Amino acid sequence: MSKQKLIVTVFVALSIILSFGPAFAERKDVIIAEQNWTGSTVICQVMKYVLEKNLNVPVKISQLNGAVTWVGMDKGDVDVFSDIWETAEINGINKYTKEKKTCEVTLSYGNAPQGWYIPKYVQDEYGIKTLEDLKGKEHIFDIDGDGKGDLWAGPTSWKANEIHSIRIRDYGLDFTALGVEQWAWLATLKAAIKKKKPVIFFYWEPEWLFTQYELVMIQEPSFDPAKWVYVEKQPEKSKIYCGIEPSNVWVGYSKKIEQRLPKVYQFYKNWSIPIKEVNNLIAMVTDLPDSPKMSSEAAAKKWVDSHPEIVGQWLKGIK
């Protein structure tokens, strides 16, 4: 072979190798998809801190939506979906873990609740535990002085506001669905609790509220798909008269890390975190009285270092 042909051959070979670089030189880092809510942000930092500190694996965090994350894990371009709410991502779970089988999920925590909450002092004073207990007492939750009870249902821009308006109607309750922004409602709630006034509102866990206030959920009929008929922007065609479906929350990960980074794969197989600890983590990164706001990185480090028993479970069997 002539020298010129040899040079051309080597150049072509190098070009082919470089064009398939990731396949020949597999990544040694972990790419975690962060969702755009506080719980996901701080959990990503917890994962990052443990993986880098205990397993010496570099981590990159990228904010991605659910659809992009599933496709990325399917291809191996993304490794971890940090915070999968089953009720919102059931199609992705079914497609990628059951049909294509390119991804796996492990339960982070189960039955994350959503519903209508009141402070415990309201329950104690008025004997309100169930929907039936609310009837005839709606007026005690009057905030604007019109004599009618007010129930915060989320901002009017949220789908939740329409859903809770329908639920109020179908339960036969005499409430106005308040549609103020979340920050404004939280200020109203804080002032009401300080003065021990009755308030009722839609909320969910995990959230920092449950570390600061003693709240109880109104008991409703269990979720039943037959009793939950919601047609978006068509309340006249909707009928909802049962509780909100609680959601399991999972961590998802690409099957490709099983061979590429087996220790990381085992870490995620072992993963679980109590919902109350997620409440605490969210509170740590929220500006609260007597609890200055921390960065998500600082909060993750502090929490991990003070919970060796949970971290030990994540690292169990990893050598």
N, C-alpha and C positions, 0 to 999 in steps of 0.2 A: 504494500500500500504506500502510495506517495505521501510525502510529508504534508502536502496541501489537503489530500483526502483525509488524512489522520486528524488534522486540525478541525476540519469540517465535522467529522464523526464525533469527536470529543465535544465540540460546541453543541451539536444536536442533542447528545446524551445529557449534557449539563442542563440544557434548556428544558428537557423533559423532566428531569429530577426536580428542578426549581419550580416548574409549573405545578407539580404535585407535592410541594414542600410539606404541608400539614400531614399528608398521608405517610410520608417517609420519616418525618421528624415530628412525632406527636407532641402535642402541648403538654407541658408539665404543670400548668396552672389550672385553677378552677374558675369558671365564669359563672357568677350567680346573677340571676335576673331579679331585680328589685322592682316591686310594684309601688304605685304612687300613694301609699298610705303609711302612717307612722309605724304601725306594727310590723310591716314588711321591712321598712328601712332599718329598724333597730335589730330585728332578727337577722338580717343580712350581716350586720356588723358583728353579732354574736358568732355566727358561723365563720366569718372571716378571721376573727381573733383566735378561735379555737383551732381552726385548720392551720393557720400560720404558726401559732405558738406551739401546739402539741404535735402536729404532723409535718411541720416544715414544708407546707404546700402553699405557694403564692396564690392569692385570690384577687380577682377583678370583679367589681360590682358594676352592672349596667342596668339602667332603668328601662324596662321593656314592658309592653303590654302582654296580655295573656296569649293572644294568637301568635305573635312573633316568638314568644318564649317556647311554645309547644313546637313550632316548626324548627327553631334553633336546636332544641334538645333532640328532635327526631334526626337532624343531620349531624349532631355532635358539635355544632358551633357554640351552643350554650349548654352548660352542664346542670344547672339547678334552677328550679322554679320555687322561690322561697316561701310563698304564702298562697296556697291554692284553696280558695273557698269552693267547696264542692257544689253548692247550689248555683254558683255562677259559672263554674268550669266543668260541669259534668260531661259536656260534649267532648272536650279535650281529653278528659280522663278516659272516657270510653274509647275514643279514637286511637290514642297513642299508647295506652297501657293494656288495652284488651284486644283491639283489632290489629294495629301495627306491631304492638309489643316492643316498641323501641324505647319506651320510658317506664319508669316505676314510680310509685308513690308510697310514702310512709306517713302514718297519721301523726300530725303534730299535736292536735287536741281535738276532742270530739264534742259534738252538740253545742257549738257556739250559739248562744241564745240571742234572739231579737224579740222585742215586745214593748209593752207599755209599763213604765216604771213609776213608782211613787216613793217618797222617802219613808223610812220605817216609822217615823213619828206620826205620819198620816195614817198608816195602817193601824197603829196602836190606838190613836184617838178616835178614829171613825169606824174601825172594824172592817176595813176594806181589804179583801183578799182576792175576790173573784169579780167577774163581769157583773154578776147579779148584785153584788154588794155596791157597785158603782151607781146602779140605777136609782134615781131619785136624789142622788148626792152630787150630781155633776156640778151644781151651782157653787159648791165650796171651792172649786178649782177656777173660779172666775178671776182673771188677771186684769182685764181691761175695764171692768166695772159695768158691763152691760147686763149683768145678772145671769149670764150663760157661761157654763164651764168652758175652759180653754185647754186643749191638748196639743202640745207641740208635735207636729207630724213631719218635721223636716222642712227645709226651704221649698218654696213652690217650684223651684227648678228641679227638684228631686222627684223621681218616679214615686218614691215612698210617700210623698205628700198626697198624691192622688189615691194610692192604695189605702192609706190610713183614713182618708175622707170616706172612702167606700166602706171600710170596716166600721167606722163610727155609724154610718147610715144603716148598715145591715144588722148591726147589733142593737139598733134602736136606742142609741145613746144621745143625750142632748149636749153635745160638745161642738165647739167650733174648732176646726183644724188649723192651728196656727202655722203660718208659713214663713216665719222670720228666719234669717240666716243663722247658721249653727253658732257662730261666735256670739251673736246677740242673745240667743237662747241660753247659752252657758252662763252669760252674765246675769240673766234673769233668774236662772236656777240658783246660782250662788247667793244672790240677794234673798231669794225666797227661803232657802235653807237656813241662812243666817238668822232670819226672823221666824223660822219654823212655820211658814205658811204652806198650805196645801198646793202641790203642783203635780201634774201628771204629764208624761212625755214619752215619745218613742226613743229607744236607744238600743244598744247592742254591746256585746262583749266580743273581744277584749277592748277595753278603753280605760283611761286613767280615772274616770269618774268613780269607778268601783273601788279605788284605793282611798278616795277622799270622803265619800258619802256612804251612809248606810241606806241602800236602796233595795226595794223588793219589786218583783215583777207581778203584775196582775195575772191571775190564773185564768186561762182561756181554754176552750176545747182544743185538743191536740190537732196538729196539722192534718188535713185530709184533702187530697187533690180534688175530690169531688165537691168539696165545699170552698175551693179556692179557684174561682173563675174570674180571671182578670184580663180585660181587653183594654190595652193601653189607649188612653185618651178617649175612651168610650165608657164612662162610668155607668151609663144606662144599660149597657150590655154585660156589666160585671156583677158578680155576686160573691162576696167574701164573708164567711161567718165561721172562721176557725183561726187558731193561732198561726203565727209565722213558722215556716219550716226551719228548725235549727240546722246549722251547717257543720259538717265535719271539715276540718282544715288540715290540709296535707302539705308535705314538702315533696316536690317532684324532682326527678333526676334522670339524666340520659343513661341508658344501659351501656353506652360506650365507655363510661368511666369504670365499669367493672373490671375490664382488662387493663385500661390505661392507668388508672389510679385506684387500685383495689382497696387501699386504706381509706380513701375518701368514700368509696362505694360503701364500705362497712359502716363508716361514720353515719351516713344517711340511712342505712338500714336500721341503725340503732336509735335514730332521732325521735324524740318526743319532748314536749315542753308543756307544763301545766298552764292552763289558760290564765290562772291568777298571776303567774309569773310574767306572762305577756302584759297583763294589766300593769304590773309593777314596772316593767321595762318602758312602756309607753309613758307612765307617770314620770320616770326619770328624765325623759327628754321633753317634758312639758313644763312650762313656767307656772309653778304652783306656789301657794303660800308656804313658807318654811321649807321649800324644796326648790332651790334654784335650778333652772334648766341646764341640763348637761348636753354635750354633743353626743350623737349616737355612738361614736367611737368610744368616748369616755364611759358612757353608760354601759356599753357592752363589756368593756374590760372590768368595770367594777362589779357588774352582775356575775360574770363568769368566775372571777376570782373569789366570790363569796358563795358560790354554789357548786362546790367540788363534787357533791354526790350526783347531781344531774349530769355534769360534764363527764364524770367517771362512767356513767351509763352509756353516754355517746361513744366513748372510747373503748368500751368493753370488747375484748377479743382482738383488738388491733395491736399488732406487733411490728 
